Amino acid sequence: MKRYVMTIDLRRCVGCQTCTAACKGANATPPGVQWRRVLDIETGEFPDVRRTFLPVACMHCANPPCEEVCPTRATTKRADGLVAIDYDLCIGCANCVMACPYDARSIVHEAHYAYGDQPLSSEAVRFDPARIGVSMKCTFCVDRIDQAAVTGRTPGVHPEVTPACVNSCISGAMEFGDINDPESTVSRLLGETQHYRMHEELGTEPGVYYIWDQS
Amino acid sequence: MKNSAKRIADLVSPRQQRNWDWRAATNFIAGGAGGGLLLWTSIAVSEPDATRTAILLALVLIASGLTCVWFEIGRPWRALNVYRHFATSWMTREAVVALLLFAAGGLAVLTVRPLFVIPAGILGLAFLYSQARILAANKGIPAWRHPRSVALMIATGLAEGGGFLACVLAVSSAVFSNWILAGLVVLIVIRAFVWRMYLGGLVADGAPDGALRVLNGIAPRFLVFGHVLPALAIAAVLAGIPGRAGLLFAAGIMVAASGWFLKFTLVRRAAFSQGLALLRLPVRGRGAAGPAAKPGWKGMPG
C-alpha cells in the first residue's frame, strides 16, 4: 500500500519562499492564507546565533487529530496517506483547526481579493465559492497525485504528478514519494540521513520528515 | 527586523487562537452550567415549581449556547452534517446528547415526573462530559488537551449548576434541606482542588508561556470570588444569619459567574496554539548541528 510522504532537508532550505509562491499559484489561496509557509527562526544569543528556515504545511498525519474531531466526516484520511477535505460536507466549525498542532488549517469567512473589493481577472477565474466558510489546508496537490493513477506516472519522480512546492524548490530541499517503496527518493534519503518528525510526542505520526544531518 | 520578517517569526511561537470567539465560548459557558443544573435538579429538588423553573433555566442555557455556536460556524445551513461522525467526534456526540436532552428535559418540564427528570439529569451530565471532551480532543491547544482539563470542565460545570440551583431556590418559596447547601460547599471545594491540580499539571507537563501567564493571572481572583466568598456566604446561611435568601443568591451567582469567567479565559485568552518546534537545528556547512528550538515554551531556546 502506498504512503506518500515529504522529506524536507533543513540543511538545504535557503528560505527563498519559492515553494510558498508556487503553492499560492497552484492552489489560488486567498490573501492572508498560505498552505505552504517557510518560517524564519532565529535562535541563540549573540555571538552564537543561528538562523533556520522551516517549511511547514499540513503534515498529512497517519493519525490525524483533525479527522478524529471532525463532526461531519468532511476530513478523511485516504488510503495513500493524504488527508483530504470535502468542502461540500464541511460546516466550518473550526474544530479541526483547534485539533491541528501544526497550525496548518484556516477558514476564510468572506471573499477577499488582493486589491480592493473586486477580484482581478485572474482571481475571478479561479475563485472557488465552495472554499468560503469551510476549513482548508495543503492537499499535497491531490489533483496531481490522482493524475498519477491515470497517466501511470510516479509522484515524486514526474513533475506533473508531484506537488507544486516540491517542483519549485530551487535547492532540492523538498522531495516527495512513497515511503513504502524502497526505491523511492524519500526512502533512500531517510535511509541515508538523520531526521525527525515534528511533535511526534503527540502521536500524530506526521508524514513530513525533517532532515538535519547525514547518518 | 522588518515588520514582514517579524510577522513570519511570530508564526513560529504559540499564538492565541482566533477561530473560536465569544460565541463558541458561550456554548461551553452556558451549556456546561445548564448540564450541571439539570443534574443537580434531578438529584436535589422535589418541589414541582422549583424543579420546573430549574429545568427550564437549564434548557434555556444549553439552547442559548448551541444557538451561539450556530451563528459562529461558517456554513450554518449545513449544521445537520454535525451528526455524521459519532464514532470518534465528541462534537457529534454532544449534538446527539443535546437532542435527547431537549426531549427528556421538555417532558420533565411538562410533567415534573421522576421518569423524565432523572433521565434529563443524566443527559445533563453526559452533555457536560461531551463538552469537556471536545476541548480535550484538540491537540493543537496545550491548555485544553491536558488530561486534567476534563475534570476541570466537569467540576466547574457541576459547581455552576449548583450555583444556579442555589439562585433558583433563593428566589422561589421552595423548602430545601441544608444538605443542598453542604453539597454546594463540597462542589466549591472540589472545584478549587481540581483547579489547583490542573494548573500544577500544566506547569509540570509544559504549556506555552502565554497560556501559563494568563491562567496564573486569574488564579487569585478565581480563588477568592469563586470559592472563598461563596463558601463564607453559605456558611453564614448555615449559621442562621439573617438574609438567608440574599446570601444564598449571592453565593450562587459568585460560584456560577466565576466558573463562566474561568471558561471564557480558558477558551479565549489561554488558548495558545502548540507553535512549531525543531528537535535539532540542521548542520550548516562545516558547522555542527544545533540544539532543539521551541520558541514560546519556558526553558526552551528560541
Interface residues (C-beta under 8 A of the other chain):
Chain A: D9 L10 R11 R37 V38 L39 D40 I41 E42 T43 G44 R50 T52 L54 V56 P65 E67 E68 V69 C70 P71 T72 R73 A74 L89 C90 I91 G92 C93 A94 N95 V97 M98 A99 C100 P101 Y102 D103 I107 H109 I132 G133 V134 Q194 Y196 M198 H199 L202 T204 Y210 I211 W212 D213 Q214
Chain B: A5 I8 A9 L11 V12 R15 Q17 N19 W20 A24 V69 E72 I73 G74 R75 P76 R78 A79 N81 V82 Y83 R84 H85 T88 S89 W90 M91 T92 A95 I134 A137 N138 K139 G140 I141 W144 A271 S273 Q274 G275 L276 A277 L278 L279 R280 L281 P282 V283 R284 A289 G290 A293 P295 P301 G302
